[in-house]
Amino acid sequence: MTSGNNGQLKVTLVKSLHGQLANIAASVRGLGLRKRHQTVVVADTPENRGMIRTAVHLLKVEKA
């Protein structure tokens, strides 16, 4: 993925938050995801990339 602040990323929660550490669940919730298979479009910022990196094993990320 290329870095930059002008793009957007489509993030989908593909696995459950059940049993995850609190900081991982908080990162997913911070991205605006609440349910499995829910998709949100977020800005491609360093802050959002950090939250995605924390929970990358639960998410599917694509360019929007």
C-alpha positions, 0 to 999 in steps of 0.5 A: 500500500502506498502512503499518502493522505489523499487516498481512501481505504475500504476496510472490512471486518472478516473475523470476530472480535471475540477473545481479542485483546482490548487494544485490538478491539478498540482499534477496530471500533475506532475504525468504525467497524461494529459487526463482522462483514461490515465495510467502512471507507476511511481516510488513508492517514497514518493514524488509521493505518496504525489502527489497521496494522494493530488488527490486520489479522481480522481485517481485509483492506482494499483501496477505495 
